[in-house]
Amino acid sequence: MGSDYDVVAHGIGGAKDLPIPPELAIAGAVAALTISFTVLALAWRQPRFDTASGRPAPAWLSRLVEAPGFLVGLRVLGFAVFTFSMAAAIFGEDSLINPFFGMFYVVLWVGLVPLSVLFGPFYRAISPVRTINKLFAKISGSDPVEGIFDYPDWLGRWPAALGLYAFVWMELVYPFSNQLGPVRLWFATYVAVMLVGGALFGNRFYANADPFEVYSTLAGHLSFFARRDGRLVLISPMANLAGVRPTPGLVAVVGVLFGSTAFDSFKDSNVWLTHTQSWDISPLLLNNIALLVFCATVGLLFGLATAATGIHDGQPRWLLPSQYAHSMVPIIVGYITAHYLTYLVFEGQQTLQQASDPFSTGADWFGTADLKVNYWLSYHGTLVATIKVAGVVIGHVLGVVAAHDRAVALLPKRHQLTGQLPLLFVMVGFTISGLYLLFAA
């Protein structure tokens, strides 16, 4: 966001928050990736992540999550939060104490990731647009699942990639992102597009085009929970991750998610701030260009590296990037953890406090108006540094593991090792640049 909200919204603390020498962190991360790849090359010759694996969840848990009342309860919860946010957006004051900003930038965008990693595709279960579409379908007598037309396979997740880019542009580049009117208009447009798309193409539209649902579903593939034939199962997160369906636009989605988070760090760095202030070019134009370049570069480098891995059974190279795109998910989650950790903790508490007085009337609806933000984490820099660096490193190591498992499944034996080298080099580059930006912000 802009101006004073930026101070807490997007700073990750930089070197002041990370009392670890950056050279040591980067060297250790590169060594971890290299050692991981070497061990995998020697000991991992057959694919091990069976997407059909998993064991039935405990009976009591299955009964709970499959109960109609539980599913309806989640829908009611999602719609209640949506209604509350819309009320604050429409009737609340145009100031940063309006909880709509925190609901939009903190809860919806950042909080969605840990909730999805813990519980699976969380947003799909509470999606207000799915709920509204279902209500409209009941009134009109139509089918909310099928819609009027078949969703085009060639379109894939490109709409979600565009929606995600629109969000990060609003958050990181648009100069009035801390004003109620533009943010309210963005969200109203999102709801309108989703409802029209759902009416035309049914629920498949949401699975491919809703930016928040696609984001949540990808992160949810790192959960211990999955569904097999409609039943809840417990599964290894890496096997769950291997179940990400390759679709057109999937590489664009991960490119936007990783590239925009990297840009968020970069735009706060001294290097970028110094140049944007010294050049006789509009900072707004430079930020627009930089955001596009970051997202496109991530997608392009990943696409080229995976396309260079080799050909199996005559499969065209241009199909390979989507086959490996799932390996970027743990990297994205790791970097999100590093980048937004303190933001989520501090601003999440602030949003809870503001929610008690959505219309700035002095009310205390939920008894949280007098809540004091606990800044305990800010006094434990070493702990914060360890979590952030560990998030980046672990995310990249898991990404290498996921990519290697997919490579040994796809590639002929003579290319299984050498074919992975381009992707390994790109992932090492992502690791170095990610940690560099983490310290440079």
C-alpha positions as CSV (number, residue, x, y, z in Angstrom):
1,M,0.0,0.0,0.0
2,G,1.1,3.6,0.0
3,S,2.4,6.2,2.3
4,D,2.3,5.6,6.1
5,Y,0.6,2.2,5.8
6,D,3.6,1.0,3.9
7,V,5.7,1.3,7.0
8,V,4.1,-1.6,8.6
9,A,2.5,-3.3,5.6
10,H,5.4,-4.3,3.5
11,G,8.7,-3.8,5.4
12,I,10.3,-7.1,6.4
13,G,12.8,-5.4,8.6
14,G,15.8,-5.8,6.4
15,A,19.2,-6.1,8.0
16,K,18.0,-4.4,11.2
17,D,15.6,-7.3,11.6
18,L,18.0,-10.0,10.6
19,P,21.1,-10.2,12.8
20,I,22.7,-12.9,10.6
21,P,25.5,-12.1,8.1
22,P,23.8,-12.2,4.7
23,E,26.9,-13.8,3.1
24,L,26.6,-16.7,5.6
25,A,22.9,-17.2,5.0
26,I,23.2,-17.2,1.3
27,A,26.2,-19.5,1.3
28,G,24.4,-21.9,3.6
29,A,21.3,-21.9,1.5
30,V,23.2,-22.6,-1.7
31,A,25.1,-25.4,0.0
32,A,21.8,-26.9,1.3
33,L,20.4,-26.9,-2.3
34,T,23.5,-28.4,-3.8
35,I,23.8,-31.1,-1.1
36,S,20.1,-31.9,-1.4
37,F,20.4,-32.3,-5.2
38,T,23.5,-34.5,-4.9
39,V,21.8,-36.8,-2.3
40,L,18.7,-37.0,-4.5
41,A,20.7,-37.8,-7.6
42,L,22.4,-40.7,-5.8
43,A,19.5,-42.1,-3.7
44,W,16.3,-41.1,-5.5
45,R,16.0,-42.9,-8.8
46,Q,12.3,-43.7,-8.9
47,P,9.3,-41.4,-8.3
48,R,8.1,-41.7,-4.7
49,F,5.2,-39.3,-4.4
50,D,2.1,-41.3,-5.2
51,T,-0.7,-38.8,-5.5
52,A,-3.2,-41.6,-4.9
53,S,-1.6,-42.4,-1.6
54,G,-2.9,-41.4,1.8
55,R,-4.8,-43.2,4.6
56,P,-8.4,-42.5,5.7
57,A,-8.7,-39.8,8.3
58,P,-10.0,-40.7,11.7
59,A,-13.7,-41.6,11.6
60,W,-14.7,-38.7,13.9
61,L,-12.8,-36.2,11.8
62,S,-14.4,-37.5,8.6
63,R,-17.8,-37.3,10.1
64,L,-17.2,-33.8,11.3
65,V,-15.9,-32.3,8.0
66,E,-18.4,-34.2,5.9
67,A,-21.4,-33.3,8.0
68,P,-23.8,-30.9,6.1
69,G,-23.9,-28.6,9.1
70,F,-20.2,-28.2,9.1
71,L,-20.0,-27.3,5.4
72,V,-22.9,-24.9,5.8
73,G,-21.2,-23.4,8.9
74,L,-18.1,-22.7,6.8
75,R,-20.2,-21.0,4.1
76,V,-22.0,-18.9,6.8
77,L,-18.7,-17.9,8.3
78,G,-17.3,-16.9,5.0
79,F,-20.4,-14.9,4.0
80,A,-20.5,-13.3,7.5
81,V,-16.9,-12.1,7.2
82,F,-17.6,-10.9,3.6
83,T,-20.8,-9.0,4.7
84,F,-18.9,-7.4,7.6
85,S,-16.1,-6.3,5.3
86,M,-18.5,-4.9,2.8
87,A,-20.3,-2.9,5.5
88,A,-17.1,-1.4,6.7
89,A,-16.1,-0.6,3.1
90,I,-19.4,1.1,2.3
91,F,-20.3,2.8,5.6
92,G,-16.9,3.1,7.4
93,E,-14.6,6.1,7.3
94,D,-12.0,6.6,4.6
95,S,-9.1,6.2,6.9
96,L,-6.5,3.6,7.7
97,I,-8.3,2.6,10.9
98,N,-11.1,1.2,8.8
99,P,-10.8,-2.6,9.3
100,F,-11.6,-3.2,5.6
101,F,-8.0,-2.5,4.7
102,G,-6.8,-5.1,7.2
103,M,-9.4,-7.6,6.0
104,F,-8.3,-7.1,2.4
105,Y,-4.6,-6.8,2.6
106,V,-3.8,-8.8,5.8
107,V,-6.5,-11.5,6.4
108,L,-7.5,-12.2,2.8
109,W,-4.0,-12.0,1.1
110,V,-1.5,-13.1,3.8
111,G,-3.7,-15.0,6.3
112,L,-5.0,-17.2,3.5
113,V,-1.6,-19.0,3.2
114,P,-1.1,-20.4,6.7
115,L,-4.8,-21.3,6.8
116,S,-4.6,-23.2,3.5
117,V,-1.3,-25.0,4.5
118,L,-2.9,-26.1,7.7
119,F,-6.4,-27.1,6.5
120,G,-6.2,-27.5,2.7
121,P,-8.0,-25.3,0.2
122,F,-9.6,-23.1,2.8
123,Y,-10.9,-20.3,0.6
124,R,-12.9,-22.7,-1.6
125,A,-14.8,-23.8,1.6
126,I,-15.7,-20.3,2.7
127,S,-15.7,-18.5,-0.7
128,P,-18.5,-15.8,-0.6
129,V,-18.7,-15.7,-4.4
130,R,-19.4,-19.5,-4.5
131,T,-22.1,-19.0,-1.8
132,I,-23.7,-16.1,-3.7
133,N,-23.6,-18.0,-7.0
134,K,-25.3,-21.0,-5.3
135,L,-28.0,-18.8,-3.9
136,F,-28.6,-17.2,-7.2
137,A,-28.8,-20.6,-8.9
138,K,-31.4,-21.8,-6.4
139,I,-33.5,-18.8,-7.0
140,S,-33.2,-19.2,-10.8
141,G,-33.4,-22.9,-10.9
142,S,-30.0,-23.3,-12.6
143,D,-27.1,-25.5,-11.8
144,P,-24.3,-23.7,-9.9
145,V,-21.9,-26.6,-10.7
146,E,-22.2,-26.7,-14.5
147,G,-23.1,-23.2,-15.5
148,I,-24.3,-22.4,-19.1
149,F,-21.1,-23.1,-21.0
150,D,-18.1,-25.5,-20.7
151,Y,-15.1,-23.7,-19.3
152,P,-12.4,-23.7,-22.1
153,D,-9.5,-26.0,-21.3
154,W,-7.1,-23.8,-23.2
155,L,-7.9,-20.9,-20.8
156,G,-6.7,-22.8,-17.8
157,R,-5.6,-20.6,-14.9
158,W,-4.7,-17.6,-17.0
159,P,-7.7,-15.6,-15.5
160,A,-6.4,-16.3,-12.0
161,A,-2.9,-15.1,-13.0
162,L,-4.4,-11.9,-14.3
163,G,-6.5,-11.5,-11.1
164,L,-3.5,-12.1,-8.9
165,Y,-1.5,-9.5,-10.9
166,A,-4.3,-7.0,-10.6
167,F,-4.2,-7.5,-6.8
168,V,-0.5,-7.1,-6.4
169,W,-0.5,-4.1,-8.7
170,M,-3.2,-2.5,-6.5
171,E,-1.2,-3.4,-3.4
172,L,2.3,-2.6,-4.4
173,V,2.2,0.0,-7.3
174,Y,-1.1,1.9,-7.4
175,P,-0.5,5.2,-5.6
176,F,-3.9,5.4,-3.9
177,S,-4.0,1.8,-2.6
178,N,-4.5,3.2,1.0
179,Q,-7.7,5.1,0.0
180,L,-11.1,3.4,0.5
181,G,-12.7,4.2,-2.8
182,P,-10.2,2.5,-5.2
183,V,-9.8,-0.6,-2.9
184,R,-13.6,-0.9,-2.6
185,L,-14.0,-0.6,-6.4
186,W,-11.3,-3.3,-6.9
187,F,-13.1,-5.7,-4.7
188,A,-16.5,-4.9,-6.1
189,T,-15.1,-5.6,-9.6
190,Y,-13.7,-8.9,-8.4
191,V,-17.1,-9.9,-7.0
192,A,-18.9,-8.9,-10.2
193,V,-16.5,-10.8,-12.5
194,M,-16.6,-13.9,-10.3
195,L,-20.4,-13.9,-10.2
196,V,-20.7,-13.5,-14.0
197,G,-18.1,-16.1,-14.6
198,G,-19.7,-18.5,-12.2
199,A,-23.1,-18.1,-13.8
200,L,-21.6,-18.8,-17.3
201,F,-19.1,-21.6,-16.5
202,G,-20.1,-22.9,-13.1
203,N,-17.8,-23.9,-10.3
204,R,-15.0,-24.8,-12.7
205,F,-14.6,-21.1,-13.3
206,Y,-13.8,-20.5,-9.6
207,A,-11.3,-23.4,-9.6
208,N,-9.4,-21.8,-12.4
209,A,-10.2,-18.1,-12.4
210,D,-10.7,-16.9,-8.8
211,P,-7.3,-15.5,-7.8
212,F,-7.8,-16.1,-4.1
213,E,-9.2,-19.7,-4.6
214,V,-6.4,-20.7,-6.9
215,Y,-3.8,-19.2,-4.5
216,S,-5.4,-21.0,-1.6
217,T,-5.7,-24.3,-3.4
218,L,-2.0,-24.2,-4.4
219,A,-0.9,-23.5,-0.8
220,G,-3.4,-26.2,0.3
221,H,-1.5,-28.8,-1.6
222,L,1.1,-28.6,1.2
223,S,-1.5,-29.6,3.7
224,F,-1.7,-33.0,5.4
225,F,-5.3,-33.2,4.3
226,A,-6.7,-34.2,0.9
227,R,-9.8,-35.8,-0.7
228,R,-9.9,-39.1,-2.5
229,D,-13.2,-40.1,-4.1
230,G,-14.9,-37.6,-1.9
231,R,-13.4,-38.9,1.4
232,L,-11.0,-37.1,3.6
233,V,-7.5,-38.7,3.8
234,L,-4.3,-37.9,5.6
235,I,-1.4,-37.6,3.1
236,S,2.2,-36.6,3.0
237,P,2.3,-32.9,2.0
238,M,4.9,-33.7,-0.8
239,A,2.6,-36.4,-2.2
240,N,-0.3,-33.9,-1.9
241,L,1.8,-31.3,-3.8
242,A,2.5,-33.7,-6.6
243,G,-1.2,-33.8,-7.2
244,V,-1.3,-30.2,-8.5
245,R,-2.9,-30.5,-11.9
246,P,-0.8,-29.1,-14.8
247,T,-2.9,-26.5,-16.6
248,P,-2.3,-23.6,-19.0
249,G,-1.5,-20.5,-17.0
250,L,-0.1,-22.3,-14.0
251,V,3.4,-21.1,-14.6
252,A,2.0,-17.5,-14.9
253,V,0.3,-17.9,-11.5
254,V,3.5,-19.0,-9.7
255,G,5.5,-16.3,-11.6
256,V,3.1,-13.6,-10.3
257,L,3.1,-14.9,-6.8
258,F,6.9,-15.3,-6.5
259,G,7.8,-12.3,-8.6
260,S,5.5,-9.9,-6.9
261,T,6.8,-10.9,-3.4
262,A,10.3,-10.4,-4.6
263,F,9.4,-7.0,-6.1
264,D,7.8,-6.0,-2.7
265,S,11.2,-6.5,-1.1
266,F,13.1,-4.9,-3.9
267,K,11.0,-1.7,-4.0
268,D,11.9,-1.0,-0.3
269,S,15.6,-1.6,-0.9
270,N,18.1,1.3,-0.7
271,V,19.3,0.5,-4.2
272,W,15.8,1.0,-5.8
273,L,14.8,4.0,-3.7
274,T,18.0,5.8,-4.5
275,H,17.7,5.2,-8.3
276,T,14.0,6.1,-8.5
277,Q,14.7,9.4,-6.7
278,S,17.7,10.2,-8.9
279,W,16.2,9.4,-12.3
280,D,14.1,11.9,-14.1
281,I,11.4,9.3,-14.6
282,S,8.1,8.9,-12.8
283,P,8.5,6.5,-9.9
284,L,5.0,5.2,-10.7
285,L,6.1,4.2,-14.2
286,L,9.3,2.6,-12.9
287,N,7.4,0.6,-10.3
288,N,4.9,-0.6,-13.0
289,I,7.7,-1.7,-15.2
290,A,9.7,-3.3,-12.4
291,L,6.7,-5.3,-11.1
292,L,6.0,-6.6,-14.7
293,V,9.7,-7.4,-15.2
294,F,9.9,-9.3,-11.9
295,C,6.8,-11.5,-12.6
296,A,7.7,-12.1,-16.2
297,T,11.4,-12.9,-15.4
298,V,10.4,-15.5,-12.8
299,G,8.0,-17.1,-15.2
300,L,10.4,-17.0,-18.2
301,L,13.4,-18.3,-16.3
302,F,11.4,-21.2,-14.8
303,G,9.8,-21.9,-18.2
304,L,13.1,-22.0,-20.0
305,A,14.8,-24.1,-17.4
306,T,12.0,-26.7,-17.3
307,A,11.7,-26.8,-21.1
308,A,15.4,-27.5,-21.2
309,T,15.1,-30.6,-19.0
310,G,14.5,-32.9,-22.0
311,I,11.7,-34.7,-23.9
312,H,10.0,-37.8,-22.8
313,D,7.8,-39.9,-25.1
314,G,7.7,-37.2,-27.6
315,Q,6.1,-34.7,-25.3
316,P,6.5,-31.1,-26.6
317,R,8.9,-29.0,-24.5
318,W,6.3,-26.3,-24.1
319,L,4.2,-28.6,-22.0
320,L,7.0,-29.3,-19.5
321,P,6.9,-26.1,-17.5
322,S,3.3,-26.7,-16.2
323,Q,4.4,-30.3,-15.2
324,Y,7.1,-28.8,-12.9
325,A,5.2,-25.7,-11.7
326,H,4.1,-27.4,-8.5
327,S,7.7,-27.4,-7.3
328,M,7.5,-23.6,-7.0
329,V,4.7,-23.7,-4.4
330,P,6.9,-24.5,-1.4
331,I,9.3,-21.8,-2.5
332,I,6.5,-19.3,-2.7
333,V,5.1,-20.3,0.8
334,G,8.6,-20.2,2.2
335,Y,9.3,-16.7,0.8
336,I,5.8,-15.5,1.9
337,T,6.6,-16.7,5.4
338,A,9.9,-14.8,5.4
339,H,8.5,-11.7,3.8
340,Y,5.2,-11.3,5.7
341,L,5.8,-12.9,9.1
342,T,5.9,-9.8,11.2
343,Y,3.4,-8.1,9.1
344,L,0.8,-10.8,9.6
345,V,1.4,-11.0,13.4
346,F,1.4,-7.2,14.0
347,E,-1.1,-6.0,11.5
348,G,-3.3,-9.0,12.2
349,Q,-3.7,-7.9,15.8
350,Q,-4.3,-4.3,14.6
351,T,-7.1,-5.5,12.3
352,L,-8.7,-7.4,15.1
353,Q,-8.6,-4.3,17.3
354,Q,-10.1,-2.2,14.5
355,A,-12.9,-4.7,13.7
356,S,-14.6,-3.9,17.0
357,D,-15.3,-0.4,15.7
358,P,-15.9,-0.8,11.9
359,F,-17.7,2.6,11.6
360,S,-15.4,4.6,13.8
361,T,-18.2,5.4,16.3
362,G,-16.4,4.3,19.4
363,A,-18.1,1.0,19.5
364,D,-16.6,-2.3,20.9
365,W,-18.5,-5.0,19.1
366,F,-16.2,-7.9,19.8
367,G,-14.5,-6.6,23.0
368,T,-11.2,-6.1,21.1
369,A,-11.2,-2.3,20.8
370,D,-8.7,-1.9,23.6
371,L,-6.5,-4.7,22.4
372,K,-2.8,-3.8,22.7
373,V,-0.6,-5.1,19.8
374,N,2.0,-7.4,21.2
375,Y,5.4,-6.6,19.6
376,W,7.2,-9.5,21.3
377,L,8.6,-10.7,18.0
378,S,10.3,-7.4,17.3
379,Y,12.4,-7.8,20.4
380,H,13.7,-11.2,19.3
381,G,15.6,-10.4,16.2
382,T,17.6,-13.7,16.1
383,L,14.4,-15.7,16.3
384,V,12.8,-13.7,13.5
385,A,15.9,-14.0,11.4
386,T,16.1,-17.7,11.9
387,I,12.4,-18.2,10.9
388,K,12.7,-16.1,7.8
389,V,15.9,-17.6,6.5
390,A,14.7,-21.1,7.4
391,G,11.5,-20.4,5.5
392,V,13.4,-19.5,2.3
393,V,15.9,-22.3,2.6
394,I,13.4,-25.0,3.5
395,G,11.0,-23.9,0.8
396,H,13.7,-24.1,-1.9
397,V,14.9,-27.5,-0.7
398,L,11.4,-28.9,-0.8
399,G,11.1,-27.3,-4.3
400,V,14.2,-29.2,-5.4
401,V,12.8,-32.4,-4.0
402,A,9.5,-32.0,-5.8
403,A,11.1,-31.1,-9.1
404,H,13.5,-34.1,-8.8
405,D,10.7,-36.5,-8.1
406,R,8.8,-35.2,-11.2
407,A,11.9,-35.4,-13.3
408,V,12.6,-39.0,-12.6
409,A,9.0,-39.7,-13.5
410,L,9.0,-37.8,-16.8
411,L,12.5,-38.0,-18.2
412,P,14.3,-40.9,-19.8
413,K,17.0,-42.4,-17.5
414,R,19.9,-41.0,-19.6
415,H,18.6,-37.4,-19.0
416,Q,17.3,-37.7,-15.4
417,L,20.3,-36.0,-13.8
418,T,21.7,-33.8,-16.5
419,G,18.3,-32.7,-17.6
420,Q,17.6,-31.2,-14.1
421,L,20.7,-29.0,-14.1
422,P,19.1,-26.0,-15.8
423,L,16.2,-26.0,-13.2
424,L,18.7,-26.5,-10.4
425,F,20.7,-23.4,-11.5
426,V,17.5,-21.4,-11.7
427,M,16.4,-22.4,-8.2
428,V,19.8,-21.6,-6.8
429,G,19.5,-18.2,-8.5
430,F,16.0,-17.7,-6.9
431,T,17.5,-18.7,-3.5
432,I,20.4,-16.2,-3.8
433,S,18.1,-13.4,-5.0
434,G,15.4,-14.1,-2.5
435,L,17.8,-14.0,0.5
436,Y,19.6,-10.9,-1.0
437,L,16.3,-9.1,-1.2
438,L,15.3,-10.3,2.3
439,F,18.4,-8.6,3.7
440,A,18.4,-5.6,1.4
441,A,14.9,-4.3,2.1
